[in-house]
Amino acid sequence: MSNSEHLVIYPMPSLVATLINREQAKGSPLTEAEVVQIRDSCPSVATPVDVARAIDEKRGYKDIDPENCWAEWQETRKRRAEDDTQRPNKSPEPTAVGAVSSAIAVHVASRRWLSFFR
């Protein structure tokens, strides 16, 4: 059997996306039993390896391996936590730093508000 004929079980939507969604909905970290239960009940398809790779490339990330889901989920959570601490705050809401300039920028388009300065 060639590599393109070998079938793999491939979660759709991705297992990592499903786990992220479920953890956010729960509001606390998933347990190993919950991760395994989610893996066992998530919709999946049997697909050739080359098709699975093409899906990963199109998504822009490789999904968690269902056979090693707990360990890979822990690594994913660790990477996401590190990424969150390194990202600047891009929230559209004003923050304590620069709140005044943010408020001015938000209201600049309003002529009525600008007339206040005249």
N, C-alpha and C positions, 0 to 999 in steps of 0.2 A: 504494500500500500504506500503510495507516495505521500509526501507531506501535505499536499493539497487535498488528498482523499481522507486523511485522518481527521475525525470529528472531535471537537471539544464542546463542552457545555459552556455556553456564553450567556450570562445574565443580561436581560434587556428590560428596563434600563440598567445601566451599569450598577454593579453591586456597591461600589464606593459611593455613588450618588444616592442610592437607596439608604445606605447606612448613615450618611451625613443627614439626610432628610429625617430619618427616624430619630437620630440622636437630638437634632434640633427640636423636633416635636416633643420628645420626652423631657428635654431641659436638663439632662444630666448624662454622663457617659453610659454607653451601653455596656452590659455585662457580656461575658463570653457566651453564656447561654443564649442571650438575646441575639447576638451577632450570628451564631450558628442557626438559630431558629429563622432569622430573616433570610439568611443564605438558603436554607432548605425550602423556604416558601416563596422565594422571589421568582418571577417569570423568567424562563431561560429558553434558549434555542440550542440545538445541536448544529454546529457550523464547522466547515473546514478551517484549519489553522490559518491559512492565508487570508480567508475572509475575516476572521477575528482580528488579525493584525491590521487589515485595512480599516476596520471599524475603529480600532485604537488610534490609528494615525489620523483618521477623520475627526475623532473626538478631541485629539490633542493630548491624550493621556492613556496610560495602560491601566486597565481595570485591576482590581484586587483578584488574586487567584482564589477561586472558591475552595480549593483544597487546603489553602494556607491562610484562610480569611482572618482568623483572630490575630495572628502575628502581623500580617500586612495591614490590618485595620489599626493596630496600635502604632505602627510606623507612620501611617497616614495621619493619624490624629496628632502625633508628635510634630510632623512637618507642618501641618496646618497651624498648630499653635505657634511655632517658630515664625511662620510667614505672617501671622496676625500681629505679632509683636514688632516686626520689622516694617510693616506697611504704614505709611502716613494715613492719618484720618482723612478720608475723602467723603465724609458724610456731607450731604447738602445742608444739614442743620448747622447753624452757627455754634461754635464752641467757645469756651471761656477765653481762649487766645484768639484775638482778632474778631471777636463777636461784633464789635461796633463797625469795623470796616465791612464785615459780611452783611450786616443789616443795611448799611448804606448801599452796598452793591446790589442787594436784592431790590431796594426801593428806587434806584436811580431811574428806572424806566417810567416811573409814575410822575407825570408832569405836575399833578396836584401836590405831591409830596415835595417835588423840587421847588415849587413856588413858595414853600415855607421859608426857604433860604433867601428869598429876594427882599 
